[in-house]
Amino acid sequence: MTAQSKTSPLLSVRDLSICFDTRHGPLRAVDGITFDLAPGEILGMVGESGAGKSLTGTAITGLLERPGRIDRGEIRFEGQRIDNLPAEAMRRLRGRKIGAIFQDPLTSLNPLMTVGQQLIQTIRTHMNLSREAARRRAIEFLGEVGIPAPDARIDQYPHQFSGGMRQRVVIALALCAEPSLVIADEPTTALDVSIQAQILDLLKRMCREHGAAVILVTHDMGVIAETADRVAVMYSGRVVEIGPVEKVVRAPHHPYTKGLMQSIPRIGSNAERLTQIDGAMPRLTALPTGCAFHPRCPKAFDACRSTKPVAVPVEGGAVACHLYQGEPV
Amino acid sequence: MSAVSTSATSSAATSASGEPLVSLRGLSKTFDLSPPLLNRMIERKGKSFLRAVDGLDIDIPRGKTFSLVGESGCGKSTVAKLVVGLHAASGGKIRFDGTDLTGLHASARGTYRQRIQMIFQDPYASLNPRWRVRDIIAEPLRSFSITSGRAEEQREVGRLLEMVGLSAQDGDKFPHQFSGGQRQRISIARAISSKPDFLVCDEPTSALDVSVQSQVLNLMRDLQAELGLTYLFISHDLAVVDFMSDYVGVMYLGRLVEAGPAQRIFEAPEHPYTRLLMDTVPDITMARRDRVAVTGEVPNPITPPPGCSFNPRCPLASDICRAQSPDLVAREGGTRVACHAVTGADGSSGRPGAAGRAPMELARGVA
């Protein structure tokens, strides 16, 4: 689980850009992001709503819908390019090799099918198993994700499960074909804190046991800090900082990451005021020139207003900020 | 607090008087979820009730913030709606500045509506998209006849917008032209426009991003100091509650399990539910720590377990917890706790060892 091992990465994203064609011209929602994911690694993607973190996940799973399109860059999975695969080839890959977990477990399960039917269908689509063997495997998986009495509950419908139990079923569904990559998009946002802790522990354990790497998309830095190995901080469609979780949490480089860390309220801090980053993330229709964060940045100088910063390596990671350009830290 | 006060001196005067501004006594709300009579006769089923709020006792001193915290379905939002009068209470009293609001006829509640305002969770749903911002903020001014004439009204709207960190010209725009954080500022401007003493805030920052959340929370604290406002603050986020509150009440399945001064509760929580809740909060300062997860889930509130409703998940549960619902018992440091294991089964004496971290260690061992 070391951050960047010398073995070839499981997933490699290079200069990925996603653009939406609108009446007012193309809007670039994701703008040239680059990162690698090692087998079995958990990479957190954090950012505000609209930063492009979910879109990146959607592009990797090949579920990007019109008018959104990848207009630059490439995604390689196990060495093979997947961003330009035909729909049918992508469909075979999805589920078998790349699993997905979404925010709302009620909308990601089919309400008209029993939990068992959905699991068995997924297993038989991707693995050459008889109906009986697939059912045994489904029961085994439900037990593994902590559903009590799985042999009875397999024939129940999603509405007969609570929110936390439903998310357990979704995790079973995502992992039942033994994928090597799971995209988890805000998997605990719809759940209460006490259930959230259970689900995060389960997700971590299941992915470790089944050897799956995870891209964990969330807006909650606390979730990332406790779950991920590395974290990519996104702002306005770009990765502004990426690195090992401990480094980014304890000693962030980018002014945005610094501000974000300080603005999170903490229990027992007895603060009179919270640190705040004034303003809000710019809209895609009104992106500033240069670095997108410069209007809110306390350290902005001339270069920030004119040119977009490129990522430069810092200890174990990279940061895209003019403060660090030219002098590797 | 006098009806109109823009000066900064009012807060000291209001907090000086001893009597709490708001006090809830035995407040209850029961929802009737029974199927229609004919169905009940055919299916031979009785009526079914949901006790959303069950005997809540709370005092909120003037100029202070009382927060209710708990998981979804614990009844905290129902309390907010009861206090502002969007639900009628099934039992108990809501005393506001010495008057019992539950006994008042709807027509007599008018002046209290002006003095009690609410900020809702979703700033996208709580602002009328077809109205200009200045009309949204001016509506309370008009309905309570606070300003006389267009010119004064527009001046007041401009002043309110500037108070919440927007500009007077923003009044001409529509809500969709603003970001989530700015919309919540508009909601706050509308809420304070009728010069209320008491604001009920139901998850005001839950829909906002962290960097914007801190702006709104800071603004709310500034306004409280400036206008001497009293807040009932509802949130599921313990860190936000810790920042905002003077007093905290932790709710579980419609009942208060622990309440008292915020600092005391966050430093030395006693109820096993409060402790486990705090233990499960993802904390960025403790990267990679192994967390003790609370086992089990919140039970169905229509058929709560007998005795203490937390007993199926509680690491300290014993026979009495399954038989008898615990009452709130006053503890050291001004808190109240409803737990047989903490306060002793007879409900009077407290086990000395129960204070401090002892039950938590026990809980860790079990979990």
Interface residues (C-beta under 8 A of the other chain):
Chain A: E48 S49 S162 G164 M165 D192 V193 S194 I195 Q196 A197 Q198 L200 D201 H219 D220 M221 G222 V223 A225 E226 V245 E246 V249 R250 G259 L260 M261 S263 I264 P265 R266 I267 G268 S269 N270 A271 R273 L274 T275 Q276 I277 D278 A280 M281
Chain B: E71 S72 S179 G180 G181 Q182 D209 V210 S211 V212 Q213 S214 Q215 L217 N218 R221 H236 D237 L238 A239 V240 D242 F243 Q263 F266 E267 L276 L277 M278 T280 V281 P282 D283 I284 T285 M286 A287 R288 R289 R291 A293 V294 T295 E297 V298
